[in-house]
Amino acid sequence: MNDSFARRLGIEHPLIQAPMAGSTTPALVSAVSNAGGLGSVGAGYLEPQAILDQAQAIGALTDRPYAIGLFVLPDEFDADMAAVAKAREQLDALMAREGLDVRTSLPMRWAPRASDQFAALCEARPAAASFAFGVISPTQLRALHERDIYVIGTATTVAEALAWADGGADAVCVQGAEAGGHRSTFLHDAEDAMIGLFALLPLTVRALAAHDRNIPVIAAGGIMDGRGMLATEVLGAAGSQLGTAFLTCPECSAAEAWKRDLPQVQVHQVTTIRGFSGRAARGLRNRFVEAMPEAAQGLPYPVLNALTAPLRRAAAAAGRGDLLSEWCGQAASMVRPQPAAELVTRLMHEYRLAKRELAH
Ligand SMILES: Cc1cc2nc3c(=O)[nH]c(=O)nc-3n(C[C@H](O)[C@H](O)[C@H](O)COP(=O)(O)O)c2cc1C
């Protein structure tokens, strides 16, 4: 494998456990890093102090490289409060109909302040930082490079990959349409940026070479085993980023109902959903998605995300997988529930086996 990215970071395997906001724990991140991959904290929803606390907890569990993943967002958001009130009314009515004893409330802020999160990231000083939803500023890039932090930008189109390359990223992670969780799309409408990894990956590798910007490309979306990792290598990837595959690890904090549902997911039930957060994200079409109130669907990210957060927490606590955001990639039913370190070892064993078989 073009091992430029793994070599530069000093990791044994070209394998990243995706930053999954709301679902990663220090135990998961450190287990992956200790097993030779790159564990990543999904820090997008974390307040700055929580980012520092998680970094400290990980530091106590591993001295291997790990990453912190953030969203590129403005510090403040405006909301149409009349639309918010209407959405709350309809969401509360839905919860009452479904027998869940929880109601929406107005949060203090719609999302943590992005610039404070970024300052915490700099202070935590992980080996790598990865970003979704936009490109960081030249000042931010400089701040990261001054601290020797390796910068990975997420792209869902070739244009976005080039924007990250122009912005000075050390590597770009291409997120195919198969991928679970939020679409990182920032230059296009989400519907126009649903590009399968088999098209996006070689197109990106070719475009970066044509622009003389041969930064490593990391592949994400629907990769669930070592064969998938090898397939991305054949198409020019320097590494693979897996999210859904790690959701059923015991160290992952995804709700138990969600973990239970994943092995049974039929691929036609995996769809693009805006109704939980206000941003396009891939997950399971469940009861909430089917019954989603119209007023809620009109609210943007992160306003809707903040409103539904307590509802999703209550659904998780009540074991109601049908009412929480069960993010997953298209190949979700290929999950293998097992401890993260074992999964990393298994993935790499499969990868080597598949490579040997191909050579014969
Ligand atoms: C539950 C979940 C949460 C995610 N959260 C983030 C995130 O916070 N930041 C990010 O860059 N990507 C996030 N992603 C997307 C992953 O980085 C990656 O693109 C995706 O998991 C790859 O597809 P797969 O799930 O089929 O492996 C998330 C994915 C999942 C499944």
PDBQT file of the ligand as one rigid body, heavy atoms in Angstrom, charges set to zero:
ROOT
HETATM    1  C1  LIG A 401     -22.253   7.101  13.781  1.00  0.00    +0.000 C 
HETATM    2  C2  LIG A 401     -21.368   7.861  12.856  1.00  0.00    +0.000 A 
HETATM    3  C3  LIG A 401     -20.923   9.125  13.223  1.00  0.00    +0.000 A 
HETATM    4  C4  LIG A 401     -20.053   9.825  12.391  1.00  0.00    +0.000 A 
HETATM    5  N1  LIG A 401     -19.560  11.033  12.799  1.00  0.00    +0.000 NA
HETATM    6  C5  LIG A 401     -18.582  11.633  12.081  1.00  0.00    +0.000 A 
HETATM    7  C6  LIG A 401     -17.893  12.768  12.594  1.00  0.00    +0.000 A 
HETATM    8  O1  LIG A 401     -18.161  13.226  13.695  1.00  0.00    +0.000 OA
HETATM    9  N2  LIG A 401     -16.914  13.329  11.841  1.00  0.00    +0.000 N 
HETATM   10  C7  LIG A 401     -16.567  12.801  10.614  1.00  0.00    +0.000 A 
HETATM   11  O2  LIG A 401     -15.650  13.332   9.973  1.00  0.00    +0.000 OA
HETATM   12  N3  LIG A 401     -17.203  11.718  10.109  1.00  0.00    +0.000 NA
HETATM   13  C8  LIG A 401     -18.180  11.126  10.818  1.00  0.00    +0.000 A 
HETATM   14  N4  LIG A 401     -18.783  10.007  10.317  1.00  0.00    +0.000 N 
HETATM   15  C9  LIG A 401     -18.447   9.536   8.961  1.00  0.00    +0.000 C 
HETATM   16  C10 LIG A 401     -17.184   8.703   8.956  1.00  0.00    +0.000 C 
HETATM   17  O3  LIG A 401     -16.063   9.543   9.076  1.00  0.00    +0.000 OA
HETATM   18  C11 LIG A 401     -17.011   7.901   7.654  1.00  0.00    +0.000 C 
HETATM   19  O4  LIG A 401     -17.114   8.746   6.537  1.00  0.00    +0.000 OA
HETATM   20  C12 LIG A 401     -18.032   6.782   7.517  1.00  0.00    +0.000 C 
HETATM   21  O5  LIG A 401     -18.257   6.143   8.733  1.00  0.00    +0.000 OA
HETATM   22  C13 LIG A 401     -17.545   5.778   6.488  1.00  0.00    +0.000 C 
HETATM   23  O6  LIG A 401     -18.557   4.915   6.103  1.00  0.00    +0.000 OA
HETATM   24  P1  LIG A 401     -18.914   3.560   6.897  1.00  0.00    +0.000 P 
HETATM   25  O7  LIG A 401     -19.729   4.011   8.066  1.00  0.00    +0.000 OA
HETATM   26  O8  LIG A 401     -19.713   2.775   5.902  1.00  0.00    +0.000 OA
HETATM   27  O9  LIG A 401     -17.630   2.922   7.303  1.00  0.00    +0.000 OA
HETATM   28  C14 LIG A 401     -19.661   9.274  11.133  1.00  0.00    +0.000 A 
HETATM   29  C15 LIG A 401     -20.124   8.013  10.780  1.00  0.00    +0.000 A 
HETATM   30  C16 LIG A 401     -20.953   7.290  11.617  1.00  0.00    +0.000 A 
HETATM   31  C17 LIG A 401     -21.417   5.917  11.214  1.00  0.00    +0.000 C 
ENDROOT
TORSDOF 0
